[in-house]
Amino acid sequence: METVNISDLVREGAVHGDVYTDEDIFQIEMKKIFENTWVYVAHESEIANSGDYKTTVIGSNPLIVTRDSDTDEIHVVLNRCRHRAATVCQQEQGNANYFRCAYHGWTYSNNGDLTGMPFQDGYDEKFDRCKMGLIKVPRVGVYQGFIFASLSEDVPSLEEHLGYARQYIDYVVNTGPDGIALNAGVHKYSFDGNWKLQVENTIDPYHLSVTHRSFFNLIANKTGKRINFSKMHKNEKIRDLGNGHSLYELDGDLGIGALPFNLIIFPNLGFVGSQVRVTRPISVNKTHVSLYPIMLKGVSVEENANRLRKHEGFYGPAGFGTVDDLEVGFDRVMEGLNANANGAEWLEISRGMNREEIDEDGIITATSSDEVSARALYKEWKRLMVKEY
């Protein structure tokens, strides 16, 4: 890529195609966004018991999220041996009192402390075992069971970062009489495209009646009721909640889930239907996505089973929605981005700018077919990408 000013890639109502395709920009994103803000890493229900752990990633940094065997405290540590850098935990999830590097045998407790290594006589008194534990992430925060971490000390509090989005997370948690759990398993998929396409798609009602027409026709044939999308878009709202977060308020049940809204928590967390969606960038043109069905605590097995069936029907491997988005919203977009000659470099995200409203809290709102969410995402993307660290 030719030398370019990052701030020139996002302008009012448009974003340059290079933000999806340029390797240099992707590497800057990993440093300036994923290593310098709060990133969602796990839910407490996934590490509910002492000694439980989950492996995950922030940007390109492999991590272990653990629950201390002695104190029940949550730790987030780099999954990297302090000796020769091999990862010390290979499983996605489990329970362990310690992690042992298979290369040279250095062993760490599940709070990250170094507890031993073979042939210790090779280290003299200058070797300080207390300073050689697994490196802990500088900031860890938990909000309503959702665990976030930051690789930077210099971030605002988690509550400040979540801002107006907190009330909607509260709603999700209170959906179940006794709360929620994300321990029913995970549905994963990957696509050959940029991570931001998936985040954008989390709140993009504009495409529903076009991309997913076959699904809604099927629902109409089964129920005898057809969705009036024009009326729906007038009644529904999208809100820019600040800090890159955004909200889509649904007008009734579309047959694809249980929540009355979709929510983006920038940069990698989404709430859609009855799922938590986690987006993980792999490379500029490779993305992994994990969907965790939200199970309600304190309800019948049948009610949770019904939630799973709805989730599977639209988002599951044999469902209608995800395959539509993968083909049309991701694959075809990445293919089309190759056609960037003669002024075709810019993507339009200006829909509805002329009818935005701002409430007393400064929240920007427009109808659901408008691209408020995309503009919210790239406003925060640009702020972090041009910030000096």
Stockholm file with secondary structure:
# STOCKHOLM 1.0

chainA/1-389         METVNISDLVREGAVHGDVYTDEDIFQIEMKKIFENTWVYVAHESEIANSGDYKTTVIGSNPLIVTRDSDTDEIHVVLNRCRHRAATVCQQEQGNANYFRCAYHGWTYSNNGDLTGMPFQDGYDEKFDRCKMGLIKVPRVGVYQGFIFASLSEDVPSLEEHLGYARQYIDYVVNTGPDGIALNAGVHKYSFDGNWKLQVENTIDPYHLSVTHRSFFNLIANKTGKRINFSKMHKNEKIRDLGNGHSLYELDGDLGIGALPFNLIIFPNLGFVGSQVRVTRPISVNKTHVSLYPIMLKGVSVEENANRLRKHEGFYGPAGFGTVDDLEVGFDRVMEGLNANANGAEWLEISRGMNREEIDEDGIITATSSDEVSARALYKEWKRLMVKEY
#=GR chainA/1-389 SS CCCCCGGGGEETTEEETHHHHCHHHHHHHIIIIITSSCEEEEEGGGGCSTTEEEEEEETTEEEEEEECTTTCCEEEEESCCTTTCCCSCCSSEEECSEEECTTTCCEEETTSCEEECSCGGGSCTTCCGGGCSCCBCSEEEEETTEEEEESCSCSCCHHHHHGGGHHHHHHHHTTSTTCEECCSCCEEEEESSCHHHHHHHHTCGGGHHHHTHHHHHHHHHHHSCCCCHHHHHHHCEEEEEETTEEEEECSSCCSSCSCSEEEEETTTEEEETTEEEEEEEEETTEEEEEEEECEETTSCHHHHHHHHHHHHHHHSTTSSHHHHIIIIIIIHHHHHTTCCCTTCCEEECCTTGGGCEECTTCCEEEETTSCHHHHHHHHHHHHHHHCCC
#=GC SS_cons         CCCCCGGGGEETTEEETHHHHCHHHHHHHIIIIITSSCEEEEEGGGGCSTTEEEEEEETTEEEEEEECTTTCCEEEEESCCTTTCCCSCCSSEEECSEEECTTTCCEEETTSCEEECSCGGGSCTTCCGGGCSCCBCSEEEEETTEEEEESCSCSCCHHHHHGGGHHHHHHHHTTSTTCEECCSCCEEEEESSCHHHHHHHHTCGGGHHHHTHHHHHHHHHHHSCCCCHHHHHHHCEEEEEETTEEEEECSSCCSSCSCSEEEEETTTEEEETTEEEEEEEEETTEEEEEEEECEETTSCHHHHHHHHHHHHHHHSTTSSHHHHIIIIIIIHHHHHTTCCCTTCCEEECCTTGGGCEECTTCCEEEETTSCHHHHHHHHHHHHHHHCCC
//
